[in-house]
Structure formats: structure tokens, C-alpha cells
């Protein structure tokens, strides 16, 4: 990866140091996670844009391959989906409602308890519906685990869709983290990420303004040096064969047949990948509307906005 990204050889994801919380405290934390006007308010406003990108990209690939199999209402129907670093479950519930058999994992036991508590309030999302498609809604379950542990237990190539939103800018080992997330993807499957570019504008908006000036999020939430630019993310998937040949997995569980290790992006055209291999889209917050906007593909200045601050990244694992 290009210089500037914090890359180390230390193993590990986010360390699990949070003790099990009393139920009353979990309910209070759950109210914070699911309070659209609270500290996570910006994530609530961002979630429809993230889901728009996921839904449209999955449908686009489905239509490219077989128009008759595209499911506009539930494009994730029948697909195994994992959200790595799921937090309180904001994305997971939306993924399940699009039909995905969804697993949310997080290294924080509190977050998993909060997400489970909130999902329990919706009968269509409770564990009793696992494996069903009630009302088109997929299954939803949560696990207190790390991406490394999940990969060890499930093995590589276990999920059709792997998501990790607003997580990679908080980990100490982005290369290891990306490798582990990518290794979970089945051949032909999708990896969705969202993060923040490392630019003066992103520092001003996400740290100076959001943390210190407006106090929209707690000071210290972000570390500028951990931000990753879109071209650095792209370069990783151009230059790194995935999954690694020495990827560990459990011998007790069946493995999905894996394709040979190779970079997922074959080449760049004018600095951009083919839309069938990867795509980067900027997200812009419109304060006068109080909502996020997904920068349209091909719009004037689209590439500039993708490199400016918040962006979504999609890449597909080659079929062979």
C-alpha cells in the first residue's frame, strides 16, 4: 500500500476489553446507539446512503449476469452476509430486511448485547426466524467475536457479502484487517467498506469540527493518521493476491471451494478500476438538509468528492 497508511505486523482486531454490562445499563446504551439525535445520529443519517449503495451494486451485478434472477425488493435473498464491527446493529437490521442471512460480529460484548436487545423488539428479526424468509426478511444473529476468530472457525470463502462500515479507520493493522475481511468472501462475492480519506478537509470536518467544535462525537473518536485514501485502498486490491495461500481455517467445518490467489482488481484505466471489479463513491453531508448524499456516478467532480472525505468502496472477488 502507498505510504501514509499505518501498516504494522501486529496481529489482532479491536481487543475485547469491555466487561459484560448490567441489563439496565445495556438498555441505556441501546438508547444511545438508536437515538437518531444522539452521538450516533450521523451514522443513522448515513445508513440509508450505505444501504442504497449496497443494494444498487448487488442488483447491478445480478442484472449483468442474469436479469431474470435480479430481486429488486430483496436483492440479498438467499445470500450469506456478515457485518464486521457491527456496533449496535444499525446496518445489520437493514441487511436482514433486504433478505440476507445476516451475521453481525463485534469485538465489544456490550455492542453485541445492545444489537441483540434492539433486534429482539422486532419479531421478524428474532432468532426464532433464523432460516426463514418471513415477509422477505432474512435471518439475523449476532456473535461476540473478531474477524480473525470468525475466519478461523468458518474458513475462507464463507460469505457472499462482507461489510465493514466505519471500522478500518479505527484498527491498528489495516492490511491484516483487509486481508481477513477479503478472505471471508466467496468467489464472485462482494466486499463493501466505508471509511474516511486522509485529507485536510477530512481533518477539519471529522476531527476539528465534529469532535472539538460541535461535539457531535466524542473527542478522540478518530485518529487522522489512520485514515486511508481511496487510491491506497485500490492499490491494495491491485497488488495483493487474495486470499493468502497460507490462510488458516478450521478443519472441523466445510470450506467453500476457493479460487487461486490473485489480485481482485486486474488493472486501472485512468486511475480507476472497471465498474465490474471495484467502485469508489463519495458521500457528502448536506447540513441544510440534515442528510447524506451519495455522489452520483459520473457526476462533475465525483472523483474529487470520493477523495475528499467520506467514501464507500466496493470490490468483487474474482470467480476464478
FIPARO-982705 format. One record per atom (N, C-alpha, C): y, x, z. Coordinates in steps of 0.1 Angstrom, whole numbers, plus 5000, padded with zeros to 4 digits. Each point is the difference from the previous one (the first is absolute). Example, Ala and Ser with C-alpha at 12.3 -4.5 7.8 and 13.67 -1.06 7.14 Angstrom:
2
494351325078;501249915000;501250095000;501149964993;501150095000;501149925008;
//
This chain:
320
498850085000;501249925000;501250095000;501149944995;501350085000;500450045013;500850105001;500650055012;500849895006;500150005014;500849905006;499249905008;498849974996;499149915008;499450085011;499949945012;499450075011;498549994998;499450114996;498550004998;499450115009;499149955008;499350095009;498549994999;499350095006;498549994999;499449935013;500949955008;499549935012;499349874996;498949975006;499349884997;500549895009;499849884996;500349885009;501049914994;500049885005;501049894996;500949995011;500549885003;500849975012;499149995012;500350095010;499150005012;500049885008;498949965005;499949875007;500350035015;501249995004;500450035014;500449875007;500049894994;500549885006;498949935008;500249985013;499049945008;499949854997;498949945004;499849854999;501049935008;500749914994;501149935006;499649875007;500649965011;499749865006;500449904990;499349885000;500249904990;501449955000;500749985011;501349955000;501050104993;499750135002;500850104993;499850004985;498749984996;499749994986;500749884994;500049895007;500749884994;501550034998;500650085009;501450044999;500250094988;499150104999;500150094988;499749924987;499149915000;499849924988;501249924996;500749955010;501349934997;501050104993;500050125005;500950104993;499550034986;498750024998;499650034986;500249894991;499949885005;500149884991;501449935001;500950065007;501449955000;500750054988;500349904991;500750044987;501450055002;500649985012;501350055003;500150125009;498850045004;499950125009;499950134993;499450105007;500050144995;499250014987;499049914998;499250004988;500549914989;501249955002;500649904991;500150054985;500350134999;500150064986;498650004994;498950025008;498750004994;499649864996;500449905008;499749864996;500749974986;501250054999;500849974987;499450084989;499450115003;499450094989;498649954996;499349925009;498749974997;499849914987;500849914997;499949924988;500150094987;500850105001;500250094989;498850094998;499450055011;498850085000;498949924994;499849875004;499049914995;500249974985;501249984996;500349984986;499550114992;500350125004;499550124992;498550015000;499349985011;498650005001;499449904991;500449875002;499549894992;500250024985;501250044996;500350024986;499250114994;499850115007;499350124995;498549974998;499449935010;498649974999;499849904988;500849904999;499949914989;500250064986;501050105000;500250074987;498850074995;499350075010;498850074996;498849914996;499949895008;499049904997;500249944986;501249974996;500349954987;499850104989;500350135003;499750104990;498550014997;499249985010;498650024998;499249874996;500449895005;499449874996;500949885005;500749954991;501049895003;499349895007;498849974997;499349885005;499650025015;500050125005;499750035014;501250015009;501249994995;501250015008;500149885008;500350015013;500149895009;501450005005;500949924994;501450005004;500249965014;499349905005;500249955014;499550105010;498850054998;499350095010;499550134992;500950094996;499650114992;499150105008;500049995013;499150095008;498749945004;499749884994;498849935003;498750084997;499250025010;498850074999;500150155001;501250055002;500350155001;500050045015;499550125002;500050065014;501350085001;500849965010;501450065002;500150065014;500750115001;500350065013;501450035000;500649985012;501450035002;500050115011;500350124997;500050125009;501350015007;500049995013;501250005008;500649865000;499249905003;500449864998;501149955010;500250075011;501049965009;499649865006;501049915000;499849875006;499349904990;499750044988;499349924990;500849934990;501350044998;500949934991;499449994986;499550124995;499550004987;498649944999;499250035010;498649965000;499849854998;500849925007;499949854999;500349964985;501050064994;500449974987;498950044990;499450115002;498950054992;498849905000;499749955012;498949915002;500349874993;501249965001;500449874993;500050014985;499950124995;499850024985;498650014997;499149985010;498649994997;499250125004;500650115004;499350135003;499249995013;498850064999;499350035013;500650125007;500949965009;501050105004;499650065014;500150135001;499950075012;501350085003;500549985012;501250075005;499650105010;500450134998;499750105010;501250065005;500050055013;501250065006;499550095011;500750115002;499650105011;500549955013;500849895000;500649955013;499249885004;499350005012;499349895005;500949885002;501250025004;501049895002;500349934987;500250074989;500349944987;498849914996;498850055002;498849924996;499949885008;500250015013;500049885009;501149904996;501250054996;501149914996;499649934987;499550084991;499749944987;498949895001;499050035008;498949915003;500549875007;500950025009;500549895008;500849904990;500850064991;500849924991;499149934990;499050074995;499149944990;499249885006;499750015013;499249905006;500749875000;501350004999;500749875000;499949924987;499450074989;499849944987;498549984998;499449885001;498649984998;499450064988;500850014989;499550054988;499850155000;500650075010;499950155001;499250055012;499349905007;499350055012;498650064995;499450085009;498750064996;498949904996;500149875005;499049904996;500049974985;501150044993;500049974986;499650124992;499650115006;499650124993;498949974989;500250054988;499149984990;500249864993;500949925004;500349874994;501250024991;500249894992;501250004992;500749875002;500149965013;500649875003;501549994995;500249904991;501349994994;500450114992;499150084995;500350124992;500450125009;500049985013;500450115009;498850095002;500250135000;499050105002;499750025015;499250095003;499650045014;501150105005;500150005013;500950095007;499450055013;499950135002;499650055012;500850145003;500050045012;500750125004;499150095007;500350134999;499350115007;500950105006;499850045012;500850115006;499350134996;500550064990;499350124995;501050084991;499750124996;500850074991;499450004986;500850054990;499550004986;498850104999;500150115008;498950104999;498749945006;500149935011;498849945006;499449894991;500949924993;499649904991;499250064988;500650114995;499450074989;498650055004;499950065012;498750055004;499049895001;500449885005;499049895002;499749934987;501049974992;499849924988;499650094988;500550125000;499750094989;501149984989;500150094990;501049994990;499649894990;501149954994;499849894990;499649875006;500649965011;499649885007;500949884998;501250024994;500949894999;500649994986;500249874996;500749984987;501550035001;500549975011;501550015002;500250075013;500850115000;500450075013;501550005000;500549955011;501549995002;500450085012;501150075000;500650065011;501550004999;500649915007;501549984998;500850055012;501050084996;500950065011;499250075010;499050084996;499250085009;500150154998;499950044987;499850144997;501250085005;501249945001;501250085005;500050025015;498949955006;499950025015;498850095003;499250044990;498850095004;500450154998;499250085007;500350144999;499350074989;499049944994;499250064989;500049914988;501149994992;500049914989;498950034989;499750124998;499050034990;498649955005;499650035012;498849955006;499949855000;501149945004;500149865001;499849934986;500750054990;499949954986;498650024995;499450115003;498650034995;499049905006;500249975013;499149915007;500249864995;501249964998;500349864995;499449994986;500250104992;499649994986;498450004999;499450075009;498550015000;499449875003;500749915007;499549875003;499949914988;500750034989;500249914989;498850014991;499549884996;498950004990;500450044987;499150054991;500450034986;500649874994;501250024993;500749884995;500849935010;500050045012;500849935011;501450055000;500749945010;501550025001;500450065013;501050095000;500650055012;501549975000;500449925010;501449965001;500750075012;501150074998;500850065010;501449965000;500750005011;501549995000;500550105010;501150064997;500650105008;501450024997;500650125004;501450024999;500250144993;500950004990;500350134994;500950095009;499950134998;500850095008;501350044993;501049925002;501350014993;501149995010;501250044997;501249985009;500249855003;499849924989;500249855002;499049955010;498750044999;499049955009;500350045014;500550125002;500350045014;501149915005;501049984992;501249925005;499549855003;499249944991;499649865002;499049985011;498950095000;498949975009;500150075014;500850105001;500150075013;501449995006;501150044993;501349995005;500449855002;499849924990;500549865001;499049925008;498749994995;499049915006;499750045015;499950135003;499650045013;501250025010;501050064995;501150045009;501249915000;500449964988;501249924999;499849855003;499049944993;499849865001;498949975010;499250105004;498949985010;499049894995;499750004987;499049904995;498650045003;499850135002;498750055004;500350115011;498950035008;500250105011;500350144995;501050065006;500350144996;498750095001;499850094991;498850084999;498949944993;500149884995;499049944992;499650084988;501050064993;499850074988;500350155002;499350084992;500250154999;500350034986;501250044997;500550034986;499150104993;499550105007;499250104993;498749954995;499549895006;498749944996;500149904988;501249974996;500249924988;499450074988;499549924991;499350054988;500749944987;500450094991;500649954988;498949954990;500449904991;499049954991;499450104991;500750104995;499550104992;498950095007;500250015013;499050085008;498749925001;500249875002;498849915001;499350004987;500749994989;499450004987;499350134997;500650115004;499450144997;498750015008;499949945012;498850015007;498849944992;500249884994;499049944993;499850054986;500950084995;499850084987;499250125002;500250075012;499450135001;498850005010;499749905007;498950005010;498849924996;498950064998;498749934997;499749915012;499649884998;499749905011;498849924996;499149975009;500050055014;499550145000;500250075011;499550145001;498550004999;499450114994;498650014999;499350015014;500750055010;499450025013;500449895009;500449884995;500449895009;498849955008;500250005014;498949965008;499849855000;498949955003;499749855001;498849985009;499849885004;498949975009;498749984991;498950055005;498849994993;499349865003;500649935010;499349885005;500549884992;501150014991;500549894993;499950034985;499749904992;500050034985;501350044995;500050094990;501250044994;500249944987;501349974996;500249954987;499950124990;499449984989;499850114990;501450064997;500150135001;501350074998;500150074987;501250004994;500250074987;500350145004;499950094990;500350155002;501450015005;500250115008;501450025005;500950044988;501149945000;501050044989;501449945004;501050064995;501449945003;500049854995;500849925007;500049864996;501149974990;501050094999;501049994989;499750114990;499749964988;499650094989;501150094996;501249944998;501150084996;501349925001;501150064999;501349935001;500750004987;500749894997;500849994988;501549985004;500750114997;501450005004;500249995015;499050065007;500049995015;499449885006;499649914992;499449875005;498549994996;499249945008;498649974997;499849884991;498949994994;499749874993;499949895010;500549884996;500049895009;498649955004;499050044993;498649975003;499450095010;500750115003;499550115009;500850005013;501349984999;500850005012;501449944997;500749965011;501349944998;500850025013;501350034998;500950015011;501249904998;500349925011;501049904999;500950015013;501350014997;500950005012;500249875006;500350005013;500449885007;501450025006;500849904998;501450005004;500349895010;500750035011;500449895009;501449954997;500149874998;501249944997;500649935012;500950075007;500549955013;500749864999;500749984988;500749874999;499049894998;498850024997;499049904999;499050015011;500050115007;499050015011;498650014996;499850064988;498650014995;499950134991;498750044998;499650114992;499849954986;500250094990;499849974986;499150114994;499049964993;499250104992;500750034987;500450134998;500750044988;499249974988;500549914990;499149974989;499650124992;498850004994;499650104991;500950014988;500450124997;500850024988;501549965002;500449965012;501449965002;500950135000;501249984996;500950125000;500150075013;499750135001;500050075012;498849985009;498949944994;498849975008;499450135006;500050104992;499450135005;500950065011;501349984999;500950065010;499849935013;499949865000;499849935012;498650045007;499050024991;498750045006;500150135007;500950094996;500150135006;501050005011;500749895003;501250005009;499649985014;499149915003;499749975014;498649945001;499949875002;498749935002;499349984986;498750034999;499349974988;498549975002;499549934991;498549964999;499350094990;498850045004;499250094991;498649944998;499649984988;498749954997;499350114991;498750025003;499250094991;498649945000;499350024988;498749944999;498950114999;498949995006;499050094999;499349994987;499750104993;499450004987;498649935001;499549934990;498749945000;498950114999;500350114993;499150104998;500750134998;
//
